Amino acid sequence: MTIDIATKNITLDEPLRVFIEDKIGGLEKYLKNAPASARVEIGKPSRHHRSGFVFYAEGNLKVGGRLLRAHIYHNDLRAAIVDVKDDLKNQIKKFKEKNSARRQA
């Protein structure tokens, strides 16, 4: 799976890039051998926010011809990335269940 990482109003350092690749790359085990690509965007919605939900993470996962999308605001950037991973994992499971139900019917 290829993972593209984009940032907005923050800089991407090496530990953060490795963290994103580890978390989002872990979704590959749920996809079996389906061709997939992911685009992750992380950042701050604006430069002036100092409290509250300061960070966001957005994940777009293309599985075959289907697009799965998750968008999370959080006060911790790494927690937002983990929440995006969990949301995408749930969407993958629903997608697989729906496809298997169609095949059985």
Backbone torsions as a table, in degrees:
resi	resn	phi	psi	omega
1	MET	NA	135.4	176.5
2	THR	-94.6	139.2	-178.6
3	ILE	-124.2	119.1	174.4
4	ASP	-102.0	133.3	-178.0
5	ILE	-118.0	128.1	176.4
6	ALA	-122.7	150.0	179.6
7	THR	-127.5	157.2	176.2
8	LYS	-140.1	122.8	177.7
9	ASN	62.8	15.7	172.7
10	ILE	-141.8	166.1	175.9
11	THR	-105.3	144.2	-179.5
12	LEU	-95.3	112.1	176.8
13	ASP	-97.2	170.3	-174.4
14	GLU	-62.9	-44.7	178.6
15	PRO	-62.0	-36.3	178.8
16	LEU	-69.4	-39.2	178.1
17	ARG	-63.4	-42.6	178.5
18	VAL	-64.8	-40.3	178.7
19	PHE	-61.2	-45.1	-179.9
20	ILE	-64.6	-45.5	180.0
21	GLU	-63.6	-34.5	178.5
22	ASP	-68.7	-48.3	-176.7
23	LYS	-70.0	-51.0	-177.2
24	ILE	-73.3	-34.5	176.7
25	GLY	-65.4	-24.5	177.5
26	GLY	-67.2	-15.8	177.5
27	LEU	-71.4	-16.6	-176.4
28	GLU	-61.8	-29.9	-179.6
29	LYS	-68.2	-21.9	177.4
30	TYR	-84.1	-13.8	-175.7
31	LEU	-94.7	-6.5	-174.6
32	LYS	56.1	-121.4	-176.9
33	ASN	-109.9	20.6	179.3
34	ALA	-71.3	139.0	177.1
35	PRO	-68.5	130.5	-176.0
36	ALA	-145.1	151.9	172.3
37	SER	-141.7	147.7	-176.8
38	ALA	-126.5	145.1	172.7
39	ARG	-127.6	123.8	-178.7
40	VAL	-117.8	129.4	175.1
41	GLU	-119.8	128.4	179.1
42	ILE	-126.1	156.0	176.2
43	GLY	160.9	-163.7	176.6
44	LYS	-113.5	137.6	178.1
45	PRO	-63.1	-31.7	177.1
46	SER	-152.5	165.6	-177.7
47	ARG	-83.9	-14.5	-172.8
48	HIS	-95.1	-8.9	178.8
49	HIS	-74.4	134.3	-179.4
50	ARG	-121.8	-17.9	-179.2
51	SER	-139.1	166.2	-178.8
52	GLY	84.5	-150.8	-179.6
53	PHE	-81.0	87.0	-172.4
54	VAL	-83.9	-33.3	-174.1
55	PHE	-109.4	157.1	172.6
56	TYR	-139.6	156.1	174.5
57	ALA	-138.0	136.8	-180.0
58	GLU	-129.7	132.4	179.0
59	GLY	-124.5	129.0	174.7
60	ASN	-117.9	120.8	-176.9
61	LEU	-120.0	118.4	177.6
62	LYS	-97.7	117.1	178.4
63	VAL	-118.8	110.2	-174.9
64	GLY	62.4	-121.5	177.4
65	GLY	-101.8	7.1	-174.7
66	ARG	-102.2	141.9	177.4
67	LEU	-111.2	122.0	175.2
68	LEU	-107.6	134.0	-172.6
69	ARG	-134.7	138.6	175.6
70	ALA	-137.1	139.6	-178.3
71	HIS	-138.6	118.8	-174.0
72	ILE	-130.2	133.7	169.6
73	TYR	-104.1	139.1	-178.2
74	HIS	-155.0	162.6	177.1
75	ASN	-86.2	-6.4	176.5
76	ASP	-127.3	127.4	-175.1
77	LEU	-64.7	-43.9	-179.2
78	ARG	-66.2	-36.3	176.6
79	ALA	-66.1	-36.4	177.2
80	ALA	-64.2	-39.8	178.8
81	ILE	-64.9	-42.9	178.6
82	VAL	-64.0	-40.5	178.2
83	ASP	-64.8	-37.3	176.3
84	VAL	-63.8	-43.3	178.1
85	LYS	-60.4	-44.8	179.8
86	ASP	-63.8	-41.0	179.2
87	ASP	-64.7	-43.7	178.5
88	LEU	-65.9	-36.1	177.6
89	LYS	-62.3	-43.3	178.1
90	ASN	-64.2	-39.5	178.8
91	GLN	-66.2	-37.2	177.1
92	ILE	-63.5	-43.8	179.8
93	LYS	-62.8	-43.1	177.3
94	LYS	-62.8	-41.1	179.9
95	PHE	-62.6	-43.5	179.9
96	LYS	-67.8	-40.2	177.7
97	GLU	-63.4	-40.9	-179.4
98	LYS	-64.8	-42.2	179.6
99	ASN	-66.9	-40.1	179.9
100	SER	-68.9	-33.3	177.3
101	ALA	-68.0	-36.2	177.7
102	ARG	-66.8	-37.7	-179.7
103	ARG	-68.8	-35.6	-177.8
104	GLN	-76.4	-26.6	-177.6
105	ALA	-79.0	NA	NA
